[in-house]
Amino acid sequence: MKLANSPVTQHVFEEIPFYLKRDDLLHSQFSGNKARKLMSLLQHDDPNISHLIGYGSPQANSLLSLAALAAIKGWQLEFYVDRIPSWLKARPIGNYRGALDLGAKVIAMSDICAEPIHPEAFIKKHRQDEHHLLVPEGGRSPIAEAGVKTLADEIVEWARFNQDKHIVVALPSGTGTTALYLNKHLNQHGIEVMTCPCVGGKNYLTTQFNDLNEANHPKVLSRSQKHHFGKLYEADYRVWQSLLEQTHIEFDLLYDPLMWRCLLEWYPKNVDKQLLYIHQGGVLGNESMLPRYQRKFD
């Protein structure tokens, strides 16, 4: 299976003209930045593999992407989490629901281990053999580079016909893997890559970059105020609402609003540059995030 070249559309947000790379449209289930990072596994043809193993949060975007990949490949996904809230078990929503619908097994450590143990440690002890393929949390691994390079190649091809201004590619980061490998393959073509740290601060993101042994890092934008991952910020919600109203496109509530808040500060001094924003998917997660925002701010 080969994923199609995602389309590029043109928009304006708060007087910022920008192009949008629609990686959310790569595939009906296997899309966004996690699909790019896991793309090389589509060609993984080891007949011994029967199980795909992952770990993280029960509402992680990676959970849904791994479930879709496993369904496509005919593997069983086992995804380990610290715990699954009782309300989520009773009424599955978001990425958790989507993964269950695709046949994933989401396993809480609190249900199978009497003593506290990190999912990664449990997997390394009990679920590593020739039949189990482990994917690190968030896809932060060199296996991500091949798929991200295909995204870079598509951007380079698009840029051949859009050279009026210096092109800057923007995308938010969790582990920063996609931004790091994009920068590696776009920088040589004179295309700048910018990101912002959504999970930790700038130092955290730099550490993640260094762990992948790439010396050339993308530009990191950050705001002076601390931004805690998963916390509800009214400014994030209002930016998300405005994006929907002005572009008629739904963005992710967890990552995209902070990147756009950084871009709103960045753009006035960079009006001579052409912005290309990467839509990395993740909108199914809004199924659980949006009601929380609405209860608090509407």
DODREN-548849 format. One line per 10 residues: number of its first residue (from 1); their letters; for each residue z, y, x of C-alpha. Coordinates in nm, 2 decimals, padded with zeros to 4 digits, always signed. Layout:
N
NUM = a = Z:Y:X; ... .
This chain:
298
1 = mklanspvtq = +00.00:+00.00:+00.00; -00.09:+00.35:+00.12; +00.06:+00.67:-00.03; -00.19:+00.94:-00.14; -00.21:+01.28:+00.03; +00.02:+01.50:-00.18; -00.13:+01.81:-00.33; -00.06:+02.17:-00.23; -00.02:+02.43:-00.50; +00.02:+02.81:-00.48 .
11 = hvfeeipfyl = +00.30:+03.02:-00.63; +00.51:+03.34:-00.62; +00.89:+03.35:-00.63; +01.08:+03.68:-00.62; +00.76:+03.84:-00.48; +00.73:+03.58:-00.20; +00.39:+03.42:-00.21; +00.40:+03.06:-00.10; +00.22:+02.73:-00.10; +00.41:+02.42:-00.21 .
21 = krddllhsqf = +00.34:+02.08:-00.06; +00.42:+01.85:-00.36; +00.57:+01.54:-00.19; +00.75:+01.49:-00.52; +00.42:+01.36:-00.65; +00.35:+01.10:-00.38; +00.43:+00.81:-00.61; +00.58:+00.76:-00.95; +00.89:+00.60:-00.80; +00.86:+00.62:-00.42 .
31 = sgnkarklms = +00.83:+00.98:-00.34; +00.98:+01.28:-00.16; +01.12:+01.30:+00.19; +01.29:+00.96:+00.17; +00.95:+00.80:+00.10; +00.81:+00.97:+00.41; +01.09:+00.85:+00.62; +01.07:+00.49:+00.49; +00.69:+00.48:+00.48; +00.65:+00.26:+00.79 .
41 = llqhddpnis = +00.85:-00.01:+00.61; +00.56:-00.04:+00.36; +00.37:-00.21:+00.64; +00.67:-00.42:+00.75; +00.54:-00.78:+00.69; +00.81:-01.00:+00.84; +00.81:-01.30:+00.61; +01.18:-01.37:+00.70; +01.30:-01.05:+00.53; +01.44:-01.11:+00.18 .
51 = hligygspqa = +01.69:-00.83:+00.16; +01.69:-00.45:+00.23; +02.03:-00.32:+00.32; +02.15:+00.04:+00.29; +02.47:+00.24:+00.24; +02.57:+00.59:+00.12; +02.66:+00.76:-00.20; +02.60:+00.60:-00.55; +02.40:+00.92:-00.64; +02.21:+00.95:-00.31 .
61 = nsllslaala = +01.84:+01.01:-00.31; +01.80:+00.74:-00.05; +01.94:+00.48:-00.30; +01.65:+00.54:-00.54; +01.39:+00.54:-00.27; +01.52:+00.22:-00.11; +01.53:+00.06:-00.46; +01.17:+00.16:-00.51; +01.07:+00.03:-00.17; +01.24:-00.30:-00.23 .
71 = aikgwqlefy = +01.07:-00.34:-00.57; +00.73:-00.27:-00.41; +00.79:-00.52:-00.13; +00.96:-00.79:-00.34; +01.29:-00.76:-00.16; +01.64:-00.74:-00.30; +01.82:-00.41:-00.23; +02.19:-00.43:-00.15; +02.33:-00.08:-00.13; +02.70:-00.04:-00.02 .
81 = vdripswlka = +02.92:+00.25:-00.13; +03.29:+00.33:-00.09; +03.34:+00.32:-00.46; +03.16:+00.37:-00.79; +03.35:+00.60:-01.04; +03.44:+00.43:-01.36; +03.26:+00.69:-01.57; +02.94:+00.62:-01.37; +02.97:+00.25:-01.42; +03.02:+00.30:-01.79 .
91 = rpignyrgal = +02.73:+00.54:-01.83; +02.48:+00.51:-01.54; +02.28:+00.83:-01.48; +02.06:+00.99:-01.21; +01.97:+00.80:-00.90; +02.23:+00.53:-00.97; +02.07:+00.45:-01.30; +01.72:+00.46:-01.16; +01.81:+00.22:-00.88; +01.97:-00.02:-01.12 .
101 = dlgakviams = +01.66:-00.01:-01.34; +01.46:-00.12:-01.03; +01.69:-00.42:-00.97; +01.91:-00.28:-00.70; +02.26:-00.42:-00.64; +02.50:-00.13:-00.58; +02.82:-00.28:-00.42; +03.15:-00.09:-00.40; +03.36:-00.17:-00.09; +03.67:-00.11:-00.31 .
111 = dicaepihpe = +03.55:-00.41:-00.53; +03.49:-00.66:-00.25; +03.74:-00.57:+00.03; +04.12:-00.55:+00.00; +04.15:-00.34:+00.31; +03.95:-00.01:+00.35; +03.64:-00.06:+00.56; +03.33:+00.17:+00.60; +03.01:+00.02:+00.45; +02.83:+00.04:+00.79 .
121 = afikkhrqde = +03.10:-00.16:+00.96; +03.10:-00.42:+00.68; +02.72:-00.45:+00.69; +02.72:-00.50:+01.07; +02.98:-00.77:+01.04; +02.85:-00.96:+00.74; +02.49:-00.87:+00.65; +02.29:-00.85:+00.98; +02.06:-01.14:+01.04; +01.69:-01.22:+01.03 .
131 = hhllvpeggr = +01.68:-01.20:+00.65; +01.83:-00.86:+00.61; +01.67:-00.53:+00.71; +01.91:-00.25:+00.76; +01.82:+00.12:+00.70; +02.07:+00.38:+00.84; +02.22:+00.63:+00.60; +01.98:+00.89:+00.49; +01.70:+00.73:+00.69; +01.82:+00.89:+01.01 .
141 = spiaeagvkt = +01.63:+00.67:+01.25; +01.32:+00.66:+01.47; +01.16:+00.45:+01.20; +01.12:+00.78:+01.01; +00.88:+00.94:+01.26; +00.56:+00.75:+01.16; +00.59:+00.85:+00.80; +00.68:+01.21:+00.88; +00.38:+01.23:+01.11; +00.15:+01.15:+00.82 .
151 = ladeivewar = +00.30:+01.45:+00.64; +00.24:+01.66:+00.96; -00.12:+01.54:+00.98; -00.18:+01.64:+00.61; -00.04:+01.99:+00.68; -00.26:+02.03:+00.99; -00.56:+01.94:+00.79; -00.46:+02.18:+00.51; -00.40:+02.45:+00.77; -00.76:+02.43:+00.89 .
161 = fnqdkhivva = -00.86:+02.61:+00.57; -00.56:+02.85:+00.55; -00.54:+03.03:+00.88; -00.52:+03.39:+00.75; -00.16:+03.42:+00.86; +00.08:+03.24:+01.10; +00.20:+02.94:+00.90; +00.57:+02.86:+00.86; +00.68:+02.53:+00.70; +01.02:+02.54:+00.53 .
171 = lpsgtgttal = +01.24:+02.26:+00.40; +01.62:+02.20:+00.36; +01.80:+01.94:+00.57; +02.06:+01.67:+00.52; +02.05:+01.48:+00.85; +01.75:+01.70:+00.96; +01.53:+01.39:+01.04; +01.23:+01.51:+00.85; +01.24:+01.87:+00.99; +01.29:+01.74:+01.34 .
181 = ylnkhlnqhg = +00.99:+01.51:+01.34; +00.78:+01.76:+01.15; +00.85:+02.02:+01.42; +00.76:+01.77:+01.69; +00.41:+01.71:+01.54; +00.34:+02.06:+01.41; +00.46:+02.28:+01.69; +00.17:+02.17:+01.91; -00.06:+02.31:+01.65; +00.11:+02.65:+01.64 .
191 = ievmtcpcvg = +00.28:+02.58:+01.31; +00.65:+02.68:+01.29; +00.91:+02.47:+01.11; +01.23:+02.61:+00.96; +01.52:+02.44:+00.79; +01.88:+02.50:+00.68; +02.18:+02.28:+00.70; +02.29:+02.16:+00.36; +02.54:+01.89:+00.45; +02.73:+02.05:+00.74 .
201 = gknylttqfn = +02.69:+02.36:+00.94; +02.44:+02.45:+01.21; +02.64:+02.27:+01.48; +02.64:+01.95:+01.27; +02.26:+01.97:+01.23; +02.21:+02.02:+01.60; +02.42:+01.71:+01.67; +02.20:+01.51:+01.43; +01.89:+01.64:+01.61; +02.04:+01.55:+01.95 .
211 = dlneanhpkv = +02.12:+01.19:+01.83; +01.75:+01.13:+01.78; +01.68:+01.24:+02.14; +01.42:+01.51:+02.06; +01.45:+01.82:+02.28; +01.24:+02.06:+02.07; +01.43:+02.15:+01.75; +01.31:+02.34:+01.44; +01.44:+02.69:+01.37; +01.76:+02.67:+01.17 .
221 = lsrsqkhhfg = +01.84:+02.93:+00.91; +02.20:+02.96:+00.79; +02.41:+03.20:+00.58; +02.74:+03.35:+00.70; +02.94:+03.21:+00.41; +03.04:+02.84:+00.43; +02.85:+02.61:+00.20; +03.01:+02.29:+00.11; +02.78:+02.00:+00.02; +02.80:+01.89:-00.34 .
231 = klyeadyrvw = +03.01:+02.19:-00.45; +02.89:+02.40:-00.74; +02.78:+02.75:-00.65; +02.67:+02.99:-00.92; +02.42:+03.15:-00.68; +02.25:+02.81:-00.62; +02.23:+02.75:-01.00; +02.07:+03.09:-01.07; +01.82:+03.05:-00.79; +01.73:+02.71:-00.93 .
241 = qslleqthie = +01.69:+02.85:-01.28; +01.47:+03.13:-01.15; +01.25:+02.89:-00.95; +01.19:+02.69:-01.26; +01.12:+03.00:-01.47; +00.88:+03.16:-01.22; +00.70:+02.85:-01.08; +00.73:+02.61:-01.38; +00.83:+02.34:-01.13; +01.16:+02.16:-01.12 .
251 = fdllydplmw = +01.33:+02.16:-00.78; +01.63:+01.96:-00.65; +01.96:+02.12:-00.73; +02.15:+01.98:-00.43; +01.93:+02.10:-00.14; +01.65:+02.34:-00.25; +01.86:+02.64:-00.38; +02.04:+02.69:-00.05; +01.70:+02.69:+00.14; +01.56:+02.94:-00.10 .
261 = rcllewypkn = +01.86:+03.17:-00.06; +01.80:+03.16:+00.31; +01.43:+03.23:+00.26; +01.51:+03.53:+00.04; +01.69:+03.68:+00.33; +01.43:+03.57:+00.59; +01.11:+03.69:+00.41; +01.15:+04.07:+00.41; +01.12:+04.07:+00.79; +00.85:+03.81:+00.80 .
271 = vdkqllyihq = +00.59:+03.93:+00.54; +00.31:+03.88:+00.79; +00.37:+03.50:+00.78; +00.24:+03.24:+00.53; +00.51:+03.02:+00.39; +00.45:+02.65:+00.31; +00.74:+02.49:+00.13; +00.79:+02.11:+00.12; +00.90:+01.98:-00.22; +01.10:+01.67:-00.11 .
281 = ggvlgnesml = +01.16:+01.53:-00.45; +01.51:+01.43:-00.55; +01.49:+01.57:-00.90; +01.63:+01.26:-01.07; +01.96:+01.36:-00.91; +01.95:+01.66:-01.14; +02.03:+01.43:-01.42; +02.39:+01.42:-01.30; +02.41:+01.77:-01.13; +02.27:+01.98:-01.41 .
291 = pryqrkfd = +02.53:+01.90:-01.67; +02.80:+01.99:-01.42; +02.64:+02.33:-01.36; +02.59:+02.39:-01.73; +02.95:+02.31:-01.81; +03.07:+02.55:-01.55; +02.83:+02.84:-01.57; +02.66:+02.83:-01.91 .
